[in-house]
């Protein structure tokens, strides 16, 4: 499904081929000074002939492969396909290892390190003899991190999504990674299944390399990258182990060289219109709430101001058409891919898109979508038969979240979308895990579970704690959803009436810090409100008695993070990276 059409046509200011002396890498290799001699000599030391690299676009391949990241374990091989494409197009590929952000293993959360990978990406591209880049990622935080860093540099770049893993299987049932993990873990706590079944599920849930095959955060963000126009068409849904993934990687390498020659930079692609289309895509896919934070941060790096209000405005205009779990009721990403993938999905909503903007592969998105089709109307629904009539994420406001909060309401039980109940407050996730099953807490199905100190600074790193576990006694009664509120995030594979990203967070004194067990909380998704039903005078007394918690970190990267991270509503970027300003290229002579 990837495009093999030629890239944008040359114009007088964008010739078909750059002269060698116009390449950025020429500053390192092509001048007559001592430093240039040294750079050429050291490239000979690497084993390369002059004919292999001099006067050719140098393409950095930023690879997030590692032995501990199952989502990216195949990217070592895919990098070879990227190199193949770069060589074929007349470029010179250089592979750079960069930080791997494994959602599965990295603690307390890879979100703590998203900005670190973004910073590494930015400085690596700036400080080496690089004319363009291919960015290889896919597991949740790697996609925004790579694009944030590359956007800050602005060189021509193509993103290569890692691709979804194969569907899981267990006893005749097709499993969705993450989503079914949560489901069956609750069944185990309820006593419905035991250790034998869980042992079988361990071997059946994740069967191949690749990221989660549900419409979780990984699939949502790689789809957003394709909607932004920074991948070759159809790239985001190709299964990781499909031979088409190899071909897509090669096509991406070829495309990167062409982008350098035509001087089509990320700044040409990452426009206001592109980000609005990415938001439309995320909402129409019923995608992860995590995309809200990441798209706001990515837009900021591109000089585009994207806000929660943009998400709420667009959500009211786009239906959910992707019948993919957990927002949908049946299908997984492989089904979505063969139903038409993102090009097919976008072909159903052309009136909601900015079709005249450029992509890495075409002069306009309109050209890119020409001929796109949907091959299964149940996987990608027609407009008159949507999964939901409006976008899958709602933005809430109220005295409990003055700077906003979000809820993936299409993944919640409908009767909870308007609910008032008494709060049961937990000050940290460890306490919640230890005490949630205690009958003395008096938790009922009407209670509102509240977790605080799990935000950007309080988490630390805003972990995916937002799908709070339900008490075992309620699970045994058949209860599978309750209203849950936190300043944390939630895995895109998760589900339930979970209000997330409350801003400002409790750790910095947001209203969530003032909630007490027994307080009534009212959620009204239709009205887009979340309210703590406590009068202002009482809240003022509580605020006066509140004291800030001690710093999480005394030194190191954690201290840097804590001093500079912004709140969820502004993308959790670092203040010194998000602010506008120019950084000059280094002097290479």
N, C-alpha and C positions, 0 to 999 in steps of 0.2 A: 504493500500500500504506500510505500515511499515514492516520492517523485524523482524521476530521472530527467525532467525537462531542464533546459538551460536556465541559469539564473538571470537576474535582471539585465536588460539590454544595456550596452554601453551608451553613454552620452558624452558630449564634449568635455564635461568636467569630470567624467568617470570613464577613462579609456578602458578598452578591453583588457589590456595588460599594463601593469605598472612597470616603469623603468627600474632596473636594479637600484639605481641611486635614490629612488623615491621610497624604497622600502625602509621601514623603521630599523630593521636589522642591519642595514647598510652602515649605520653609525658604529656598530661593533665590528663589522667585517670588511667594509669597503674603503675605508680611509687609508691614508698613507703613513699614519703615525705608528709609534711603537706599540700602543695598546692594540691597534687593529692587527698588527703582526702577531702579537701574543695570542689574540683570540683565534686567529687562523691556525697558529701552531698548536694550540690546545685542542682545536677541532680535529686536526690531524691525529693528535694523541688519542682521540676517541675512535679513530679508525675510519674517518670519512675522507673521501676524495674532494678536492675543490669543486669538481663538476657536480657533486651531489648536493651542494648547498649554496655556493656563492651565486648571488643574484637571484635566488629563489625565495619566495615567501616562507618564513619560518613559522611553523604552526605548533604551538604548545598544546599538548594533549594532557589535560589535568585529570588524573585518574584517582578516584576515591576507592579503588580496590584495596582489600585487605583480607587476611585469613580469618578475621573475627567478624566480618560483615557478610552474612549470608545473602543479603540483598544485592551485593556488589561483587560476589566472589567470581563471577564470570567476566568481569570487566577487564581483567588481565588479558584474556583472549580477545575481547572486543577491541581493545586498543590496537591490536595488530591489524584488524580490519580498518580501523580509522587510518592507520599509517598507510595501508594499501591505497586508500582513496587519496590521501595527500600526495603520495608519490605519483599516482596516476595523473593527478592534476598539475604536476610540475612543482610541487612544494617540497619542503623539507620538514618532516615531523620530528618532534622531540617530546618524549613522554616525561611528565613530572608527577611524582607521587605527592598527593596532598592528603590532608587529614580525612580519615574515614569516620563518619558519624553513624554508628550502628544503633538504630532504635532499640534493638533487642538487648544489647549488652552494656552500653555506655551509661554510667550512673554519675550523678543523680538523674540526668537527662541529657541527651545530645543537644537540646535546646540551649543549654548553658554554653555550648561550644559552637553554635551556628555562626556567631559573629567572629569567632576565631578563624574558622574556615573561610569566611568572607574576607577577613583581613589578609589571610595567607594568600588567597586567590588574587586579591588586588595587588599586593606587593610583589608576588612572584611574576605576574604578567608585566608589571611596570619595570622591574629591575633586570630582566633578562632580554636577550635579543630576539624578541617575539613580534611578529607582524599580525598574528591572529591566533585564535584559540578554539579548541574543541573541549567542551566541559562534560565530563562523564560522571553522572550521579543518578539518584532516583530515590533512595531511602530518605524519609521525610525531610530532614533538615538540609540534606546535601543540595537539593535543587535550589532552594532560595539562597543558600550560602554562596554557591558558585555564581549564580546570576547577580547577586548583590555585589560581589567583589568584581566581577567582570564589568558590570554596569559602571562602577566607579572609575574604571580605567577607560572604557569606551572603545576598545579595539573590536574589530570584526570577530564574531564568535558564533559558534553553533553548539547547541546543547544536545547531548546523546542520553536519552532516558535509559535507565537500567532495565526497564520492562518488568511486567508482573510475572510472578511464579506460576507454575501449573496449579490447577484447582486441587484442593485436598480431597481425600476420599476416606470414608470409614463406614464399614458395614452397609454398603449400598447407598450411602448418603454423600452428596457433594458438599465439601466443607469450604468455608471462607476463612482465610487466616485472620486471626484477631477476633473477628465477629463470633465465630464458633468457639473460640477459646473462652471468651467471656460467658457465652451461653452454657457451655458444658461445665465450666468451673462452678457456676451457680447451681447446675444440676447436681454436681458432686456435693456441694455444701448442703443441698436440700435432701441428700440421701437417695437420689434417684439412680445414680450410677456410682460405681466404686473405682478402686485403684486399677483393676484389670482393664476396665474401659478407658480410663485415663492413660494407661500405658500404651494402649493401641492408638489413641488419639495423638500421642506424642509423635508417633511415626507416620501418621496420616495427614496431619494438618498442613505441613509445609514440605512439598515433595521435590522442589527443584530450586536452583538459584533464582533470584528475582525478588522484587518487593511484593508487598501484600497484594493479592489479586482481587480484593474487594475495592469499592470506591472509598478507600481510606485516604490518609493524608498523602501517601506516596503517589497513588494514581491520580488524586485530585491535583497535586502540584505539577506532575509531569504533563497532565492535560492542560493545566494553566500555562505551562511553558510553551506547549504547542499552540495554544490559542494566542499567546503573545506574539508568536511568529518566529521563535528562536530555535525551532527544530525543523527537520525536513517533514513534509506532510505525512501524517499517519503514524509518526514515530512513537507516540506516547503509549499506545496500547499493544504494541507487538510483544508477545510473550518472550521472556528473557531467553528461553532455550530454542526458540523458533529460528530457522535459518534466515528468515526475513530480518531478524535482528542484526545478524552479521552484515547483511546487505545494507541495512539502514546505517550502520556504523561507517561502512565504506563510503556511502553516499554523503555522509556528514563530513568526512575528511575532505572529499572532493569539493564540497560546497564551501568549506572554510577557506580554501585557496582562492576560489572564485570571488568570495566576498572581499578578500584582501585586494585582489586586482581591481575590483570595482569600488573599493573604498566604501563599502556599505557597512557601517559601524552599528554597534548596539544602540547608540543614541538615535540612529535612524529608525530603529525597530521599536524601541521601548518608549512609545509615545503615550500621551493621555488616552487616546483612542484604543490603543492596544491593551492598556490596563483595564479600561471599562469592558472590553470584550472578554478579557480573562475573568473578570468578576462575573459577567453574564454566564460564562462557561461553567465556572465553579458552582454557581447557584442552580443552573439548569441541569447539572449532573447530580445534584443532591450531594455535593462534595463535603469535604471535611471542614469543620470550623477552624482548624489550624490555618487554612488558607487565608483567613481574614488577616491574621497577624503577619503572615509572610508576604502577602501581596502588598500590604501597606508599607512594609519595610523595603521590598524590592522597588516599589514605585518611588519611594523617597530617594533611593540611590540614583534613580533615573531623573530626578528633578521634578517628579510628578507628585502632587499632593492628593493622596487617596485617603478617604476617611470612612468611619463606620457608617456615616450617613449615605455615602455612595453605595455601600452594600445594601442598606435597607431600601434605598430608592430603586435600585436595579432589581432587587428581590421581588418587588411588587409588579414587575413587568415581564418576568420570564418564568415559564412553567418548568417543572422538573420532568424531563423526558427520558432520562437514563434509568431503566429499571434494573439497577445494579445494587447489590447489597452493600451496606446495611440500609440505605434509604429505600431501595427497591425490595422486592419480595423474593427474588429468585436467582438472578443471573450474576456472573462474575466477569472479570475483565477480558478473559479470552472470548467469551460470548460477545461482549461489547466490540472487541476488535473485529471479529468476523461478521458482525452486523453492520459494519461500516466505519467503526472507529470514530475518532473525533471529526474527521472530515464529514462523515455521514451525519453525525450529531449536529454539526454547525450548519449543514445544508438545510436543516429543519427550522433554523431561526435566522435566516439571512437579514430579515427586517430589523433584528435587534443588534446587528453588528455594524462595525465601521468597515465596509468592504473595500475602500480605496486606500487603505494603509499598506505599507510594504511589509514583507516577511523576508526571512533569509533565503527563501527559495523563489519568490516571485515578486514582480513589481507591485502587485496588489493581492490582498486576501481574496478578492473576487476571482482573480485568475486561479488562485490556489484551490478554490472550492469548485471550480468548473468541473462538472462530471462526477462530483461526489454523490454517493447514493446510500440509502439505508436498505439493508437486505433482510432485516427481521424487525417487524413493527412492534413486537412485544419487548424486545431488548431496548430499542431506541424508539420510544413511542411517538406517534403523530401528535400534532398540536391539539387535535380534538379529543385525544384520549391520554392525557398526561398522567404521570405517577402522582403528581400534586399540582394544583393550579398555580402556585407561585413558588419562588425560589426556596431552597431547602434550609436556609439559615435566616433566622430573625434576629434583629438587633434590638435589645431592650434598654430602656432608660428608667430612672426612678431614683428615689432617695437612697437606695442601697447600691446603686451603680451610676453615680452622676456622670461618669465619663464613658458609660456603656458597658454592656455585657452581651453575650451571644448565646443562642440555643439552636441546635439542629432539630427543629420541631417535627420534621417528617420522620425522624427516627424515635419519636416518643409516643407513648400511649395517648390517644387523643383526649381522654377524660382528664388528663393532668395539665393540659395546656391552659386551663383556667382553674386555679386552685389556691386556696388559703389553708395554711396549716401551721402548727406550732414548730418552732425551730428546735433542733437538737444539734448543739454546737460542738465541734471538735477543733482543738487548737493546732493540731498537726496530724499528718497522715499516719504516723506510727501509733499515736494514741487511738485513732479511728480503727486501725487494723486490730489493735489489741482489745478494744472494748466494744466493737460494734454488735457483738452477739450477747452482750450483757443484758439480761432481762430487766435489771434495775433501771436502765435508761428509759424504759417505758415507750419504746418506739413503736408506733403503729403505721399502717399504710398511709395515713393522712399526715404523718410528720413530714417536716422539711429538713433533710439532712444538710448541715452547713459545715464546710471545711474551710478553714482560713490558714494563713501563713503558707500558702502554696503558690504564690504568684511569682513574677519575675525575680524579685529580690528575696522573697520569703521562702521560696521552694527549697533551695535556690534553683533558679533556672526555669521556673514554671513547669514542673513535671506534669505528666499525663495522669494526674490523680482524679480528674473530674468525674469519671464514672464511679462514684463512691459505691462500695459494696453494700448490699442490702443485708439486714440482719437474717441469720439463718432461720429463725422461727417464722419470719414472713415468707422466706423462700419456700419453706415446707408447707405453707398455706397456699402456695401458688402465686404469690405476689412476685412480679418480675419487673416492676418499674415504680419509682417514687420520684418526687421532685427533689433534686439535689443541686446545691448551690455552692460555688467555690470561685476563688481567684486563680484556679489551676486551669490547665488545658485538658483535653480529652483525646484519646486516640481516635483517628478518623474511622477506625474499624468498629468503634464503640457505638452504643445506642442508648436511648433512655431520655427522660425528661431532665436533662442535666444543663443547668445554667452555668456558663463558663466565662472566663476572662474578665471577671468583675474588676472594674477600674474606677478609682485607684485601688490597688490591692491593700489587704489588711495590714501587711507588714509595714507600710509607710503611713498608716493611720487612716486608710479609707473606711467608709461606713461599715464595711464587713467586720472590722475590728470591734465594733460596738454592739454587735448582736449577742443576745444572751439566750440560753435555752429557755423555751417557753414563749418567747416573742412570736407574734403572728407575722407571717410573711405571705404576701399575695403575689402570685405570678399570673399574668394575663398576656398570653402571647399575641392574641388578636389585637389588643390595645398597645402591644409592645412595651409593657410596663413590668417592673419588678419593684415591689415596695415593702419596706419594713414598717409594720403598723405600730410604730412607737412615736409619741408626740415629740416635737422639736425640742421642748424644754428638757425632757428626759435624755434625749440624745446629746444635748449640750452638756449636761451633767456627766454623762459617761465619757464624753470626749475630754473634758477637763481632767478626769481621773486616769485617762489612758497614758501609758508611758511607752516610748519606742523600745523595741527589743534590741539586744546587742547585735553588732555586726556579725554576719555569718563568717566572714573571712578576715584574717589579719594581714595577709600578704598574698602575693602571687596573682595568677590570672583571675582567681575568684574575687580578689579585692578590686582589680581593675573592672571586672564585670559589675560588681555591686555599686561602684562609684559612678558608672556611666550608662547603665542600661536604662532604657525608657520603659514606660508602662505599655500594657497590652494594646491600648487603643491607638498608640503611635508606632507599633511594630516591634517593640523590644530591641531596637537597634542601639548601638552605642552613640552617645551624643556627639563624639568627635568624628565618627564616621558618617553620621546622618546629615551633619550640617553641610551647607553649600560651600564651595570653594574649589580652587584648582590646585592640583599637585603636578609640578613639572616633571617631564621625563628626566631620567638621570643623564648626566654627561658621560658618554661612553669612551671618550678619547683620552 
